C-alpha cells in the first residue's frame, strides 16, 4: 500500500517560484527516488502518493500530514515519511507547535485538527519529535553540518527564507572561489533564471558550450579570452546546482550531465593550454612540454581515483574526514584553484610558468591525497569504520573552531 501525503492550510506565498505543496512533492520525488533505500523504516519498493481527500483512504493506510504554511528542510520531509506514528513540533522550547505528523488514515482528520490548534487530543499515541531529534545535523551529500529547520512562511519573511534556502543549498566543503567569491553573484543569477523560467539543464548546457569554447581558445593561444570563458563556465557550474536545489528541479539526467562535465573537462583544458603555448621555459621542472602535460594528466587522474577509493571505503568523501582535509579542499588542485594559478601567470606574461605551476601543484595535491588515503586505510584496519568530523561537532559550540565556522552552519 502506498504512503499518502496530504498538505493542508497552504499559504499563497511562493519561495523561488514554488508553493509549499510543489516543494514538498518535488523534494519527495527526488530524494526518495535516490535515498529511500538508505532511510531506515521505509520500504524501498513503496510509492508515495499525494491526496486531497483523506476520507477516501483505507483506515489502516499511512498518511503524512504537512501544514502548508511552513518551510521544511528536505531531511525533515524524508525522515518524517520514514518515521511512523510521529508528531513533528517546531519552534523554540517555550513555544513549540505541532506542524506535521505521520499517522494512519483513521486518525488523520483528528490529528490534522490537533495540528491546526484544536484542544482535542489526537485519537492515537504519537511519538513527539522536533527537527533536531528527527534529523542528524550532518548533511553528507552537501559536505557540511547544519541544523534541520522548519520555518513559518509569510509575506514578511519570504525573501529571508529564499536566502536561507539558497544558503543551505551550498556545499560546506568546496574550493575557495566557490565558497567565497561566487555566492553573492550566484544568488542574483539564480533569481534571474527563476524569473526567466530557465531550467538547470539549460544552464548546464551553456556550461558545456563555454567549456568547449575555453578549450578551443586555450589551444589557439588566446589565454585571456579562454580564461574569461572558463571563469564564466565555472560560475554557471555553481548556478545550475543552486538553481536545481532551490527550485527542486534536480533530475538524474541533469545530475550526470553536470558531473560528467566537471569530471572530464579540466585535464583537457590543461592540455589545450600547453598546446597553445608558443614557448616553454620551465623554471623548476627539467622536462619538456609533453612530459609536463603527461604529469598533469597522471596527477589529475590519480587524485580522482584516490577520492573514489576513499569514498567507497568510508562512505563519505575524503575531504570530509578530518578538518585538515576540509581545509585542503579549499586549495587542492581542482579546476578553480588551477584557474587561479593560470590567471596569475598571465600577469607577467608567462603562461608557460602557469602550466608548470599547475603540474607541480597537481602532483603535490595528489601526493597529499595518497598520504591521507594510506592513513585512512590504516585507521580503518586498526580502529574500525571511519567517521567524518562533521558528525562529531556540536553546532551550538561551532564558534570555538575555525573549521566549524568555515564549514558548518
C-alpha positions in Angstrom: 0.0 0.0 0.0 1.4 3.5 -0.8 2.3 6.1 1.8 -0.1 9.0 1.3 0.9 12.7 1.7 -1.6 15.4 2.5 -0.7 19.2 2.6 -3.2 21.4 4.2 -3.7 25.1 5.0 -1.3 26.1 2.3 -0.1 29.6 2.2 -0.2 31.7 -1.0 3.4 32.8 -0.6 5.8 31.1 -3.0 9.5 30.6 -2.4 11.7 30.6 -5.5 8.6 30.2 -7.6 7.2 27.2 -5.7 4.2 26.7 -3.4 4.6 24.6 -0.3 2.9 21.5 -1.8 5.0 21.8 -5.0 8.2 22.0 -2.9 7.2 19.0 -0.7 6.2 17.0 -3.8 9.4 17.8 -5.6 11.6 17.1 -2.6 9.9 13.7 -2.1 10.0 12.7 -5.8 13.7 13.4 -6.0 15.0 12.5 -2.5 13.1 9.3 -2.2 14.0 8.1 -5.7 17.6 8.3 -4.8 17.8 7.9 -1.0 14.9 5.8 0.1 17.0 2.6 0.3 19.1 4.4 2.9 16.2 5.6 5.0 15.5 3.2 7.9 11.9 2.2 8.2 11.0 3.0 4.6 10.2 0.2 2.2 12.3 1.0 -0.9 9.5 -0.5 -3.1 6.8 1.6 -1.6 5.3 4.5 -3.6 4.4 8.0 -2.4 1.0 9.4 -3.4 -0.4 12.9 -2.7 -4.1 13.1 -1.8 -6.6 15.8 -1.3 -9.4 13.8 0.3 -8.5 11.8 3.4 -11.9 10.3 3.7 -11.3 8.1 0.6 -8.3 6.3 2.1 -8.3 2.8 3.8 -8.4 3.2 7.6 -5.0 1.5 8.0 -3.2 3.5 5.3 -0.1 5.5 6.3 -0.7 9.3 6.0 1.9 12.0 6.3 0.4 15.4 7.1 2.2 18.7 6.5 1.0 22.2 7.3 1.4 24.2 4.1 2.4 27.4 5.8 5.8 26.1 6.9 9.0 25.6 5.1 10.5 22.1 5.8 14.1 21.0 5.5 14.2 18.2 2.9 15.8 15.9 5.5 12.8 16.6 7.8 10.4 15.7 5.0 12.1 12.4 4.1 12.7 11.4 7.7 9.1 12.0 8.7 7.9 9.8 5.8 10.1 7.0 7.3 9.0 7.6 10.9 5.6 6.1 11.6 3.4 7.3 14.4 5.2 10.6 14.8 4.1 14.1 15.6 6.5 16.8 14.5 6.8 20.0 16.5 8.6 23.2 15.5 9.6 26.4 17.2 11.6 27.3 20.3 11.5 25.2 23.5 9.0 27.6 25.1 6.6 27.9 22.1 6.7 24.7 20.2 3.7 24.0 18.0 2.7 20.8 16.0 3.2 21.3 12.3 3.2 17.8 10.7 2.6 14.1 11.5 2.9 10.6 10.3 -0.2 8.6 11.3 -3.0 6.4 10.0 -5.8 7.4 7.7 -8.3 6.5 10.5 -6.7 9.1 12.8 -5.6 11.6 10.2 -8.5 14.1 10.3 -8.4 14.3 14.1 -4.6 14.7 14.1 -4.9 17.4 11.4 -7.4 19.3 13.6 -5.0 19.0 16.5 -2.2 20.4 14.4 -4.5 23.3 13.4 -4.9 24.2 17.1 -7.8 22.1 18.3 -7.7 21.4 22.0 -8.9 18.0 21.5 -6.1 15.4 21.8 -5.4 13.2 18.8 -7.1 9.7 19.0 -3.7 7.9 18.8 -0.5 8.0 20.7 2.2 9.7 18.7 5.9 10.0 19.3 6.9 13.7 19.7 9.8 14.8 17.5 11.5 18.0 16.6 13.6 18.8 13.6 16.7 18.3 15.7 15.7 14.9 17.1 14.3 13.7 13.8 17.3 14.6 11.6 21.1 14.2 12.1 22.9 17.5 11.7 25.3 16.2 9.2 24.4 16.6 5.5 26.9 14.3 3.8 25.9 15.0 0.3 26.4 18.7 0.7 29.6 18.1 2.8 28.6 20.2 5.8 26.7 20.2 9.1 23.8 22.4 9.7 20.7 22.2 11.9 17.5 20.9 10.4 14.8 23.6 10.1 11.0 24.0 10.0 10.1 27.7 9.5 6.9 29.6 9.3 6.2 31.2 5.9 4.6 34.6 5.4 4.9 37.6 3.2 7.2 39.5 5.7 9.9 36.8 5.8 9.6 35.3 2.3 12.8 37.0 1.0 14.8 35.9 4.1 13.5 32.3 3.6 14.6 32.4 0.0 18.1 33.5 1.1 18.1 30.7 3.7 17.2 28.1 1.1 19.9 29.4 -1.2 22.5 29.3 1.6 21.6 25.8 2.7 21.9 24.7 -1.0 25.6 25.4 -0.9 28.2 22.8 -0.1 30.1 23.5 3.0 33.4 21.9 1.9 34.4 23.2 -1.5 37.1 25.3 -3.2 37.9 28.9 -2.1 36.4 30.5 -5.2 33.1 28.7 -5.0 32.9 29.3 -1.2 33.8 32.9 -1.0 33.6 34.6 -4.5 30.6 33.1 -6.2 27.7 33.1 -3.6 26.5 36.7 -4.0 26.5 36.9 -7.8 25.2 33.3 -8.0 22.2 34.2 -5.9 21.4 37.1 -8.2 21.9 34.8 -11.3 19.7 32.1 -9.8 16.9 34.6 -9.1 17.2 35.8 -12.8 17.0 32.2 -14.0 13.8 31.7 -11.9 12.2 34.8 -13.4 13.2 33.7 -16.9 11.9 30.2 -16.2 15.2 28.7 -17.1 15.9 25.1 -16.0 19.2 23.8 -14.5 19.8 21.8 -17.7 19.6 25.0 -19.7 22.4 26.4 -17.6 24.4 23.2 -17.7 24.1 23.1 -21.5 25.6 26.6 -21.7 28.4 25.5 -19.4 29.2 22.7 -21.8 29.4 25.2 -24.7 31.6 27.6 -22.6 33.9 24.7 -21.6 34.4 23.8 -25.2 35.0 27.4 -26.2 37.5 27.9 -23.5 39.4 24.8 -24.6 39.5 26.0 -28.2 40.7 29.4 -27.2 43.4 27.9 -25.0 44.6 25.8 -27.9 44.7 28.9 -30.1 46.9 30.7 -27.5 44.1 33.2 -26.7 44.6 32.7 -23.0 42.8 35.9 -21.7 39.7 35.2 -23.7 39.9 31.5 -22.8 40.1 32.4 -19.1 37.1 34.7 -19.4 35.1 31.8 -20.9 36.5 29.4 -18.4 35.6 31.5 -15.4 32.1 32.1 -16.7 31.7 28.4 -17.1 32.8 27.7 -13.5 30.4 30.4 -12.3 27.5 28.8 -14.2 28.6 25.4 -12.8 27.7 26.9 -9.4 24.5 28.5 -10.6 23.0 25.3 -12.1 23.3 23.3 -8.9 21.8 26.1 -6.8 19.0 26.6 -9.2 18.2 22.9 -9.1 18.2 22.8 -5.3 16.1 25.9 -4.6 13.6 25.1 -7.3 13.6 21.3 -6.6 14.2 20.6 -10.3 17.0 18.1 -9.9 16.9 15.1 -12.2 19.2 12.0 -12.6 20.0 13.0 -16.2 20.8 16.6 -15.2 22.9 15.3 -12.3 25.0 13.1 -14.6 25.1 15.8 -17.2 26.7 18.2 -14.7 29.1 15.7 -13.1 30.4 14.3 -16.3 31.3 17.8 -17.4 33.0 18.5 -14.0 35.0 15.3 -14.3 36.1 15.5 -17.9 37.0 19.0 -18.9 39.8 20.1 -16.5 42.7 18.0 -17.9 41.7 18.8 -21.5 41.8 22.5 -20.6 45.4 21.9 -19.3 46.3 20.0 -22.5 44.9 22.8 -24.7 46.7 25.4 -22.6 50.0 23.5 -23.2 49.4 23.1 -26.9 48.6 26.8 -27.2 52.0 27.9 -25.8 54.4 29.5 -28.2 57.3 28.8 -26.0 58.0 26.7 -22.9 60.8 27.5 -20.5 60.2 25.7 -17.1 61.7 27.3 -14.0 61.7 24.1 -11.9 61.0 21.0 -14.0 63.8 20.0 -16.3 61.5 18.2 -18.7 59.8 19.0 -22.0 56.3 20.2 -22.6 54.9 16.7 -23.4 56.2 15.4 -20.1 54.6 18.2 -18.2 51.3 17.6 -19.8 51.6 13.9 -19.0 52.4 14.7 -15.4 49.3 16.9 -15.2 47.0 14.2 -16.6 48.6 11.5 -14.4 48.3 13.6 -11.3 44.7 14.6 -12.0 43.5 11.0 -12.7 45.4 9.6 -9.7 43.8 12.2 -7.5 40.3 11.4 -8.7 41.0 7.7 -8.2 42.2 8.3 -4.6 38.9 10.2 -3.9 36.9 7.4 -5.3 38.7 4.7 -3.3 38.3 6.6 -0.1 34.6 7.2 -0.7 34.0 3.5 -1.3 35.9 2.7 1.9 34.5 5.3 4.2 31.0 6.0 2.6 31.8 9.7 2.6 34.3 11.9 0.7 38.0 12.2 1.7 37.6 16.0 2.2 35.0 15.4 4.9 37.2 13.1 7.0 39.2 15.4 9.3 39.4 19.2 9.4 42.8 19.2 7.6 41.1 17.5 4.7 38.4 20.1 4.5 41.0 22.9 4.6 42.9 21.1 1.8 39.8 21.1 -0.4 39.9 24.9 -0.5 43.1 24.9 -2.4 43.7 21.3 -3.7 44.4 21.0 -7.4 40.9 21.0 -8.8 39.7 23.3 -11.6 39.1 26.6 -9.8 42.4 26.7 -7.8 44.2 25.8 -11.1 42.4 28.6 -12.9 43.6 31.0 -10.3 47.2 29.8 -11.0 46.7 30.2 -14.7 45.2 33.7 -14.2 48.2 34.8 -12.1 50.6 33.5 -14.6 49.3 35.9 -17.3 50.1 39.0 -15.2 53.9 38.7 -16.0 53.0 37.3 -19.4 54.3 33.8 -18.6 51.5 31.3 -19.4 54.2 28.6 -19.6 55.0 29.0 -16.0 51.3 28.8 -15.2 51.2 25.3 -16.7 54.4 24.3 -14.8 52.9 25.6 -11.6 49.6 23.6 -12.2 51.7 20.5 -12.9 53.7 20.9 -9.6 50.5 21.7 -7.6 48.7 18.8 -9.1 51.5 16.4 -8.1 51.8 17.9 -4.6 48.0 17.6 -4.1 47.9 14.1 -5.3 50.8 13.0 -3.1 48.9 14.5 -0.1 45.8 12.7 -1.1 47.7 9.4 -1.3 49.1 10.0 2.2 45.6 10.7 3.6 44.3 7.5 1.8 47.1 5.5 3.4 46.3 7.0 6.8 42.6 6.3 6.3 43.3 2.6 5.4 45.5 2.3 8.5 42.8 3.9 10.7 40.1 1.7 9.2 42.1 -1.5 9.9 43.3 -0.6 13.4 40.3 1.3 14.7 37.3 0.3 12.7 35.0 2.3 10.4 36.0 5.9 9.7 33.8 8.8 10.8 33.6 12.3 9.4 34.5 15.2 11.7 31.2 16.8 10.7 29.3 14.1 12.7 31.4 14.8 15.8 31.0 18.6 16.3 28.4 20.4 18.4 26.8 23.1 16.3 25.9 25.1 19.5 29.7 25.5 20.1 30.8 25.8 16.5 32.3 29.3 17.1 35.1 27.7 19.0 37.0 26.3 16.0 37.9 27.8 12.7 36.9 24.6 10.8 33.4 24.7 12.3 33.0 28.3 11.5 34.0 27.8 7.9 32.4 24.5 7.0 29.2 24.4 9.1 26.1 26.5 9.5 
